[in-house]
């Protein structure tokens, strides 16, 4: 990693995970395999910020730790990339187990429960699908009926105009959201939080 950390992909340690590495990687991973309109790809970092906002919209008063969970919902992709769902399914259980180990380490690193409660998982999935609806119709060439068929309707009253950001801007926004949510939790797990001299 650019931070100098070495992450063992088969046995990831929370001690080797840094938010700056996650933000850097996610800002350079393209949603829709880059098949979107615009000068820049729509990054997983920007997508994650929208999902966090949508989760809070769907559940007003959502605790900061669950908002942070939403922000980090695709964090494992900073290492393994963004694979389309049908391909993940084709790879089977071993891929899912690998992804789950990495997600658990990320959650532990940032003070979140390794196991996310089912109701929060459902909330984040709903926010993720809503974000995908907006991405599909605004960036990926879907008409509204096609997007409704794949992702369902977006939340009533929520509107967003998605404009893909340059990687450096998406990275900065991701880190900023992380810091705001971490401070709200009373834990700022930045690059120095786990370092020992």
N, C-alpha and C positions, 0 to 999 in steps of 0.2 A: 504494500500500500504506500501511497505517497507520504503518509505520516511516518513511514519507517517501520510500521508494524508488520509482522509476518503472521498471516492468518492461516491456520491449518484447516482446510476445507472439510476434512473428514472428522475433525474433532475441534470445532471452533470454540475458542475461549473468549468470554466477555472482555478479558483484559486486552485483547488484540483488536477491539472494535472501537473506532473513533467516528464521531458524527461528521467530522470534516471529510473523512474518506467516503462515508455513505453519501453525503451531499455531492461530492465531486463525481462519484461514479453515477449516481442517479441522474444528475444533470446532463450526462452524456449518453444515457440509455434512452433510445427512442421508443415511444409507444407506437403501436401499429406497424412495427418494423420500419418506421420512417416513411410509410406510405400515407403521408398527410400533406395538405397544402401549406404554403408559407415558406418563408426564407429559412426558418429554423425547424428542426424536428420538435415535436411536442414531447418533452422529456418526462420520465417517471418522477423526477423531483417536482416538476410543476403539477403533474397529475396528483401527486401525494398531497400537495398543499390544498388543491381543490377538494380532494376527498375529505381532508380534515375539516375544511369549512362546511362541506355538505353534511358531515356527521353532526356537527354542532347545530346546523340548521334543522336537521331532522329530529334532534333531541336537544331542545333548549336547556341550558344549565348543565350540559354534559361536563363531567369532571375533567380537569386538565390531564390526568393520567390516561383517560380514555381518548381524549383528543390527541395526545401524543402517540397512543397506540395506533390511531387512524393515520397520523402522519407517517409512522414507521411501517404501515401495513405492507409495503412492497420493498422494504429496506434490504432484504436479502438479494434483490436484483442488482445491488451495487457490485456484487461479486459474480452472480450467475446470469445476469442479463434478464431481459423481459421476454419470456417465451409465451407464445399464444397458448391459450387454454387447451385446445385440442391436442397440441403437441405434448404439453405436460401430461395429459391423460394417457397418451400413447406411450410415454416413457415409464409410466406405472408407479408402483408403490415406492421403489427405491429412490426415485427422484423426489417424491413427496416427503419421504423420511429425511433425505438430505436437506431439503429446503426447511423442514420443520426444526431440525437441529440448529441451523443457522439462525432462524427466527427466534428460537428460545434463547440463544446466546445474546442476540441483539436486545431482547426484552430485559434480560437480567442486567446487561450492561447499563441500561438506561433507567433502572429502578422500576420496571414494570413486571407484573406477574408473568412468569413463563407461559402459563396457560391463560389465555384470554377467555373470559366468561362467554358462554354461547350467545347471550343477548347482545353483547358488544360485538361479537363476530358478525352477527346478523345485521346490526346497525352499520358496521363498516362495509359489509358486502352491499347493502342497499345504497350507501353513499358511492361506492365504487361503480356500481351499475349505473347510477344517475350520472356520474361523471363520464362514463363511457358513452352514454346516450348523447351528451353534449359534444363530446369528441367526435363521435361517429357522424353526427349531422353537420357539425361546423368544420371538421377537418378531414374526415376520411371518406367523404363522398356518399354517405348513406342518405336516403330520403327518410322522412319522419316515420313512415310506415315500417320500413325495414328496421330502423333503430328501435321502434316500439316492440317489434317482434323479437328482437334479440335481448333488449335490455329493460323493457317495460317503460312506463311513463316516468318522466322526471318529476321531482316533488312539486306539488302545487305552489305557485307563488315564487319559486326560485328560478332566477334567470342569471346566466353568465355568458359573457362573450369571451371565448377562449382565443387568445393570441399567443402562439408559441414564442417563448422567450429565448434569447441567447443563453447558452449553457452557464456562463458566469453569473447572469442575473438569476436564473432558476436556482443555481447553487446557493447564492446569497439569500434568497427568499426562504429556501428550505432551512438553512442554518438559523435564520432569524426566527422562524416559527418554532423551531426546536428550542431555542434559548428562551423565548417568551413562555412556552408551555412548561419547560423545566423549572424556570423561576416560579411559575404559578404552583408547581408541585412542591416547591421548597428544596429542590435538588437540581443543581446545575452540574451535570456530568459532562463537562467539557474535556478538552484534551489533557488537562493536568489533573483531573479528578482522581484517576487511578494510577498515576505515575508514582513510582517510589524512587527515592534517591539512594 
